[in-house]
Amino acid sequence: MAADIHASAQVADGARLGDDVRIGPFCVVGPDVVLGDGVALESHVVIAGKTTIGPQTRIYPFASLGYEPQYIGFHGEDSRLVIGARNTIREHVTMNPGTERGGLVTSVGDDCLFMVGSHVAHDCQVGDNTIFVNNATLGGHCTIGSYVMLGGLSAVHQFVRIGDHAFIGGMSGVEYDVIPFGSVIGNRAHLAGLNIVGMKRRGFDREQIHTLRTAYRLLFSNEGTLRERLEDVAEMYAADEMVMKIVDFIRIDSARALCTPRNGG
C-alpha cells in the first residue's frame, strides 16, 4: 500500500518510503531519508540527513533523528544513521549520524526501546533488544551490546564499551568498559556483580548462571593480577561460551579501562 502522509507533513523529494508507511501531522522528512515498510511517524517527528529506518519502527512526537553530530570536529562529511527494524523511539529521543573519525556511521540494531529523552551520539554502535530508560545518554563512539538495559538518567562516557546482557543502574555515570552480564551502579559507576535478574528473565538456566557467578568471583578476587586471573579463567572455562564472552571482551584493546568492583571481588 502507498504511504499515508498527513496533509501538514513535509516529505522532501528524494525520500524513499516503503509500503504502509504512516507519516503523521507536522512531521518533516529529508530528501536522503529511507523509511522501511510499516514505519510509523506519529507526529512532529523530524528525520534529516542520510538516515535509514528499518521496517515496523514506530517513532513518537518530537524525536529528532539524523541531524549533524554535536561535535565541533564535524565538517559536513558524508555520514549516516542506520536504525534497524521494529524499534520503538519515544518522545524527544535524539540520534546523530557518524563522523569521519569514527567510521561515518552510527548504527542501532533491531527490537530496541528508546524511552523519552534518550540520546545516541555520533559513531555509536547499539546492538539488538536494548532498552534505554528515560534520558539515558551515550557519548560518542560507544559500543553497546545486545540485551543491554541503561537505567534512567544514566550517562555513558565516550568510547566506552558495554557487553551483552549488561545492566546500567539509574543515574549511573559510566566511565569504563562494562563486561558482558555485568551490573554497574553509582557515580562514578562500579561493577556491583552480575545481571542475575536479566539473565533469569531471558531464560538462562540455573547451572549457567552458577558457572558465570563462579567465573566472576575468580576474575575479580584479590589474588594476583587481573591478567593472571583472566588467563586462569580462560583455561578453566575454555569450553564455556558465556564465560569466554567475558574473557574475550576483556582481552580486546580498548580506549577505556575496565569497570571493576569497588572493593575487590
TORKOL-4160 file (C-alpha; in steps of 0.2 Angstrom, whole numbers, padded with zeros to 4 digits, m for minus):
265
<pt num="1" X="0000" Y="0000" Z="0000"/>
<pt num="2" X="0005" Y="0018" Z="m0003"/>
<pt num="3" X="0011" Y="0029" Z="0011"/>
<pt num="4" X="m0002" Y="0038" Z="0022"/>
<pt num="5" X="0005" Y="0056" Z="0023"/>
<pt num="6" X="m0004" Y="0069" Z="0033"/>
<pt num="7" X="m0008" Y="0085" Z="0024"/>
<pt num="8" X="0003" Y="0095" Z="0036"/>
<pt num="9" X="0018" Y="0084" Z="0035"/>
<pt num="10" X="0033" Y="0089" Z="0024"/>
<pt num="11" X="0041" Y="0075" Z="0014"/>
<pt num="12" X="0056" Y="0080" Z="0003"/>
<pt num="13" X="0058" Y="0075" Z="m0015"/>
<pt num="14" X="0070" Y="0060" Z="m0015"/>
<pt num="15" X="0064" Y="0052" Z="0002"/>
<pt num="16" X="0061" Y="0034" Z="m0001"/>
<pt num="17" X="0046" Y="0027" Z="0008"/>
<pt num="18" X="0041" Y="0008" Z="0009"/>
<pt num="19" X="0024" Y="0000" Z="0009"/>
<pt num="20" X="0012" Y="0005" Z="0023"/>
<pt num="21" X="0022" Y="0020" Z="0030"/>
<pt num="22" X="0012" Y="0032" Z="0040"/>
<pt num="23" X="0018" Y="0050" Z="0042"/>
<pt num="24" X="0008" Y="0060" Z="0055"/>
<pt num="25" X="0004" Y="0078" Z="0057"/>
<pt num="26" X="0019" Y="0091" Z="0056"/>
<pt num="27" X="0032" Y="0078" Z="0053"/>
<pt num="28" X="0047" Y="0083" Z="0042"/>
<pt num="29" X="0057" Y="0070" Z="0032"/>
<pt num="30" X="0073" Y="0075" Z="0022"/>
<pt num="31" X="0077" Y="0070" Z="0004"/>
<pt num="32" X="0090" Y="0057" Z="0009"/>
<pt num="33" X="0079" Y="0048" Z="0021"/>
<pt num="34" X="0074" Y="0029" Z="0019"/>
<pt num="35" X="0059" Y="0023" Z="0028"/>
<pt num="36" X="0056" Y="0004" Z="0028"/>
<pt num="37" X="0039" Y="m0005" Z="0026"/>
<pt num="38" X="0027" Y="m0001" Z="0040"/>
<pt num="39" X="0037" Y="0013" Z="0048"/>
<pt num="40" X="0025" Y="0025" Z="0058"/>
<pt num="41" X="0030" Y="0043" Z="0062"/>
<pt num="42" X="0016" Y="0048" Z="0075"/>
<pt num="43" X="0018" Y="0067" Z="0074"/>
<pt num="44" X="0031" Y="0082" Z="0075"/>
<pt num="45" X="0045" Y="0069" Z="0070"/>
<pt num="46" X="0060" Y="0076" Z="0061"/>
<pt num="47" X="0071" Y="0065" Z="0051"/>
<pt num="48" X="0086" Y="0073" Z="0042"/>
<pt num="49" X="0102" Y="0068" Z="0034"/>
<pt num="50" X="0106" Y="0051" Z="0026"/>
<pt num="51" X="0095" Y="0041" Z="0039"/>
<pt num="52" X="0088" Y="0024" Z="0036"/>
<pt num="53" X="0075" Y="0017" Z="0047"/>
<pt num="54" X="0070" Y="m0002" Z="0047"/>
<pt num="55" X="0053" Y="m0009" Z="0045"/>
<pt num="56" X="0040" Y="m0008" Z="0058"/>
<pt num="57" X="0049" Y="0005" Z="0068"/>
<pt num="58" X="0037" Y="0017" Z="0077"/>
<pt num="59" X="0043" Y="0035" Z="0081"/>
<pt num="60" X="0034" Y="0046" Z="0093"/>
<pt num="61" X="0032" Y="0066" Z="0094"/>
<pt num="62" X="0047" Y="0077" Z="0094"/>
<pt num="63" X="0060" Y="0064" Z="0091"/>
<pt num="64" X="0075" Y="0071" Z="0081"/>
<pt num="65" X="0085" Y="0059" Z="0070"/>
<pt num="66" X="0099" Y="0061" Z="0058"/>
<pt num="67" X="0104" Y="0079" Z="0061"/>
<pt num="68" X="0123" Y="0083" Z="0062"/>
<pt num="69" X="0133" Y="0077" Z="0077"/>
<pt num="70" X="0135" Y="0088" Z="0092"/>
<pt num="71" X="0154" Y="0088" Z="0089"/>
<pt num="72" X="0164" Y="0103" Z="0084"/>
<pt num="73" X="0176" Y="0092" Z="0073"/>
<pt num="74" X="0162" Y="0088" Z="0061"/>
<pt num="75" X="0163" Y="0097" Z="0045"/>
<pt num="76" X="0149" Y="0091" Z="0035"/>
<pt num="77" X="0157" Y="0074" Z="0030"/>
<pt num="78" X="0146" Y="0061" Z="0021"/>
<pt num="79" X="0140" Y="0051" Z="0036"/>
<pt num="80" X="0124" Y="0041" Z="0040"/>
<pt num="81" X="0112" Y="0035" Z="0054"/>
<pt num="82" X="0106" Y="0017" Z="0052"/>
<pt num="83" X="0092" Y="0011" Z="0063"/>
<pt num="84" X="0086" Y="m0007" Z="0062"/>
<pt num="85" X="0068" Y="m0015" Z="0062"/>
<pt num="86" X="0054" Y="m0015" Z="0075"/>
<pt num="87" X="0062" Y="m0002" Z="0086"/>
<pt num="88" X="0051" Y="0010" Z="0097"/>
<pt num="89" X="0058" Y="0028" Z="0098"/>
<pt num="90" X="0048" Y="0038" Z="0111"/>
<pt num="91" X="0046" Y="0057" Z="0113"/>
<pt num="92" X="0061" Y="0068" Z="0112"/>
<pt num="93" X="0074" Y="0055" Z="0108"/>
<pt num="94" X="0089" Y="0061" Z="0098"/>
<pt num="95" X="0101" Y="0051" Z="0087"/>
<pt num="96" X="0116" Y="0058" Z="0077"/>
<pt num="97" X="0125" Y="0051" Z="0062"/>
<pt num="98" X="0143" Y="0047" Z="0062"/>
<pt num="99" X="0159" Y="0057" Z="0059"/>
<pt num="100" X="0175" Y="0054" Z="0049"/>
<pt num="101" X="0185" Y="0050" Z="0065"/>
<pt num="102" X="0173" Y="0036" Z="0070"/>
<pt num="103" X="0169" Y="0027" Z="0053"/>
<pt num="104" X="0155" Y="0039" Z="0047"/>
<pt num="105" X="0141" Y="0028" Z="0053"/>
<pt num="106" X="0130" Y="0027" Z="0069"/>
<pt num="107" X="0120" Y="0011" Z="0070"/>
<pt num="108" X="0106" Y="0004" Z="0080"/>
<pt num="109" X="0100" Y="m0014" Z="0080"/>
<pt num="110" X="0083" Y="m0022" Z="0080"/>
<pt num="111" X="0069" Y="m0023" Z="0093"/>
<pt num="112" X="0076" Y="m0009" Z="0104"/>
<pt num="113" X="0066" Y="0003" Z="0115"/>
<pt num="114" X="0072" Y="0021" Z="0117"/>
<pt num="115" X="0062" Y="0029" Z="0131"/>
<pt num="116" X="0058" Y="0048" Z="0132"/>
<pt num="117" X="0073" Y="0060" Z="0130"/>
<pt num="118" X="0087" Y="0046" Z="0127"/>
<pt num="119" X="0101" Y="0050" Z="0116"/>
<pt num="120" X="0113" Y="0041" Z="0104"/>
<pt num="121" X="0128" Y="0051" Z="0100"/>
<pt num="122" X="0139" Y="0051" Z="0084"/>
<pt num="123" X="0148" Y="0035" Z="0079"/>
<pt num="124" X="0139" Y="0024" Z="0092"/>
<pt num="125" X="0135" Y="0006" Z="0089"/>
<pt num="126" X="0120" Y="m0001" Z="0098"/>
<pt num="127" X="0115" Y="m0020" Z="0097"/>
<pt num="128" X="0098" Y="m0028" Z="0097"/>
<pt num="129" X="0085" Y="m0029" Z="0111"/>
<pt num="130" X="0092" Y="m0014" Z="0121"/>
<pt num="131" X="0082" Y="m0003" Z="0132"/>
<pt num="132" X="0087" Y="0015" Z="0135"/>
<pt num="133" X="0076" Y="0021" Z="0150"/>
<pt num="134" X="0071" Y="0040" Z="0151"/>
<pt num="135" X="0086" Y="0052" Z="0147"/>
<pt num="136" X="0099" Y="0038" Z="0146"/>
<pt num="137" X="0113" Y="0046" Z="0136"/>
<pt num="138" X="0128" Y="0039" Z="0126"/>
<pt num="139" X="0143" Y="0050" Z="0122"/>
<pt num="140" X="0151" Y="0047" Z="0105"/>
<pt num="141" X="0160" Y="0031" Z="0099"/>
<pt num="142" X="0151" Y="0020" Z="0112"/>
<pt num="143" X="0148" Y="0002" Z="0108"/>
<pt num="144" X="0133" Y="m0006" Z="0117"/>
<pt num="145" X="0129" Y="m0025" Z="0116"/>
<pt num="146" X="0113" Y="m0034" Z="0114"/>
<pt num="147" X="0100" Y="m0036" Z="0128"/>
<pt num="148" X="0108" Y="m0021" Z="0137"/>
<pt num="149" X="0097" Y="m0010" Z="0149"/>
<pt num="150" X="0103" Y="0008" Z="0153"/>
<pt num="151" X="0093" Y="0014" Z="0168"/>
<pt num="152" X="0085" Y="0031" Z="0168"/>
<pt num="153" X="0097" Y="0047" Z="0168"/>
<pt num="154" X="0112" Y="0036" Z="0166"/>
<pt num="155" X="0126" Y="0043" Z="0156"/>
<pt num="156" X="0140" Y="0033" Z="0147"/>
<pt num="157" X="0157" Y="0042" Z="0143"/>
<pt num="158" X="0163" Y="0042" Z="0125"/>
<pt num="159" X="0172" Y="0027" Z="0118"/>
<pt num="160" X="0165" Y="0016" Z="0132"/>
<pt num="161" X="0160" Y="m0002" Z="0128"/>
<pt num="162" X="0146" Y="m0011" Z="0137"/>
<pt num="163" X="0144" Y="m0030" Z="0134"/>
<pt num="164" X="0129" Y="m0041" Z="0130"/>
<pt num="165" X="0116" Y="m0043" Z="0144"/>
<pt num="166" X="0124" Y="m0029" Z="0155"/>
<pt num="167" X="0113" Y="m0018" Z="0166"/>
<pt num="168" X="0117" Y="0000" Z="0170"/>
<pt num="169" X="0109" Y="0007" Z="0186"/>
<pt num="170" X="0099" Y="0023" Z="0185"/>
<pt num="171" X="0108" Y="0039" Z="0187"/>
<pt num="172" X="0125" Y="0030" Z="0185"/>
<pt num="173" X="0140" Y="0039" Z="0177"/>
<pt num="174" X="0149" Y="0025" Z="0167"/>
<pt num="175" X="0167" Y="0030" Z="0163"/>
<pt num="176" X="0174" Y="0012" Z="0160"/>
<pt num="177" X="0170" Y="m0003" Z="0150"/>
<pt num="178" X="0157" Y="m0015" Z="0157"/>
<pt num="179" X="0159" Y="m0033" Z="0155"/>
<pt num="180" X="0145" Y="m0044" Z="0147"/>
<pt num="181" X="0132" Y="m0049" Z="0160"/>
<pt num="182" X="0139" Y="m0036" Z="0172"/>
<pt num="183" X="0128" Y="m0024" Z="0183"/>
<pt num="184" X="0135" Y="m0007" Z="0187"/>
<pt num="185" X="0129" Y="0007" Z="0198"/>
<pt num="186" X="0134" Y="0023" Z="0206"/>
<pt num="187" X="0143" Y="0039" Z="0201"/>
<pt num="188" X="0156" Y="0035" Z="0196"/>
<pt num="189" X="0149" Y="0018" Z="0192"/>
<pt num="190" X="0157" Y="0002" Z="0199"/>
<pt num="191" X="0154" Y="m0016" Z="0195"/>
<pt num="192" X="0142" Y="m0022" Z="0208"/>
<pt num="193" X="0140" Y="m0040" Z="0202"/>
<pt num="194" X="0131" Y="m0049" Z="0188"/>
<pt num="195" X="0114" Y="m0045" Z="0180"/>
<pt num="196" X="0106" Y="m0060" Z="0188"/>
<pt num="197" X="0088" Y="m0054" Z="0186"/>
<pt num="198" X="0091" Y="m0050" Z="0167"/>
<pt num="199" X="0098" Y="m0067" Z="0164"/>
<pt num="200" X="0084" Y="m0076" Z="0173"/>
<pt num="201" X="0071" Y="m0066" Z="0163"/>
<pt num="202" X="0080" Y="m0071" Z="0147"/>
<pt num="203" X="0079" Y="m0090" Z="0151"/>
<pt num="204" X="0097" Y="m0093" Z="0157"/>
<pt num="205" X="0097" Y="m0110" Z="0166"/>
<pt num="206" X="0102" Y="m0111" Z="0185"/>
<pt num="207" X="0118" Y="m0121" Z="0180"/>
<pt num="208" X="0124" Y="m0107" Z="0168"/>
<pt num="209" X="0121" Y="m0093" Z="0180"/>
<pt num="210" X="0130" Y="m0103" Z="0193"/>
<pt num="211" X="0145" Y="m0105" Z="0181"/>
<pt num="212" X="0145" Y="m0087" Z="0177"/>
<pt num="213" X="0145" Y="m0082" Z="0195"/>
<pt num="214" X="0159" Y="m0093" Z="0199"/>
<pt num="215" X="0170" Y="m0086" Z="0185"/>
<pt num="216" X="0166" Y="m0069" Z="0190"/>
<pt num="217" X="0172" Y="m0072" Z="0208"/>
<pt num="218" X="0188" Y="m0079" Z="0201"/>
<pt num="219" X="0191" Y="m0064" Z="0189"/>
<pt num="220" X="0188" Y="m0051" Z="0202"/>
<pt num="221" X="0196" Y="m0059" Z="0218"/>
<pt num="222" X="0210" Y="m0051" Z="0227"/>
<pt num="223" X="0223" Y="m0063" Z="0222"/>
<pt num="224" X="0236" Y="m0060" Z="0209"/>
<pt num="225" X="0234" Y="m0048" Z="0194"/>
<pt num="226" X="0219" Y="m0046" Z="0183"/>
<pt num="227" X="0229" Y="m0053" Z="0169"/>
<pt num="228" X="0234" Y="m0068" Z="0178"/>
<pt num="229" X="0216" Y="m0071" Z="0184"/>
<pt num="230" X="0210" Y="m0069" Z="0167"/>
<pt num="231" X="0221" Y="m0082" Z="0160"/>
<pt num="232" X="0217" Y="m0094" Z="0174"/>
<pt num="233" X="0198" Y="m0092" Z="0170"/>
<pt num="234" X="0201" Y="m0094" Z="0151"/>
<pt num="235" X="0210" Y="m0110" Z="0154"/>
<pt num="236" X="0197" Y="m0117" Z="0166"/>
<pt num="237" X="0182" Y="m0112" Z="0156"/>
<pt num="238" X="0188" Y="m0113" Z="0138"/>
<pt num="239" X="0173" Y="m0124" Z="0133"/>
<pt num="240" X="0160" Y="m0112" Z="0141"/>
<pt num="241" X="0154" Y="m0100" Z="0128"/>
<pt num="242" X="0146" Y="m0087" Z="0140"/>
<pt num="243" X="0162" Y="m0086" Z="0151"/>
<pt num="244" X="0173" Y="m0084" Z="0136"/>
<pt num="245" X="0162" Y="m0070" Z="0130"/>
<pt num="246" X="0168" Y="m0061" Z="0146"/>
<pt num="247" X="0186" Y="m0066" Z="0143"/>
<pt num="248" X="0186" Y="m0061" Z="0125"/>
<pt num="249" X="0178" Y="m0044" Z="0129"/>
<pt num="250" X="0192" Y="m0040" Z="0142"/>
<pt num="251" X="0206" Y="m0046" Z="0130"/>
<pt num="252" X="0200" Y="m0033" Z="0117"/>
<pt num="253" X="0211" Y="m0017" Z="0116"/>
<pt num="254" X="0200" Y="m0003" Z="0122"/>
<pt num="255" X="0201" Y="0016" Z="0124"/>
<pt num="256" X="0194" Y="0015" Z="0141"/>
<pt num="257" X="0199" Y="0005" Z="0157"/>
<pt num="258" X="0188" Y="m0009" Z="0164"/>
<pt num="259" X="0175" Y="m0006" Z="0176"/>
<pt num="260" X="0179" Y="m0016" Z="0192"/>
<pt num="261" X="0171" Y="m0019" Z="0209"/>
<pt num="262" X="0174" Y="m0005" Z="0221"/>
<pt num="263" X="0182" Y="m0016" Z="0235"/>
<pt num="264" X="0189" Y="m0031" Z="0227"/>
<pt num="265" X="0178" Y="m0045" Z="0222"/>
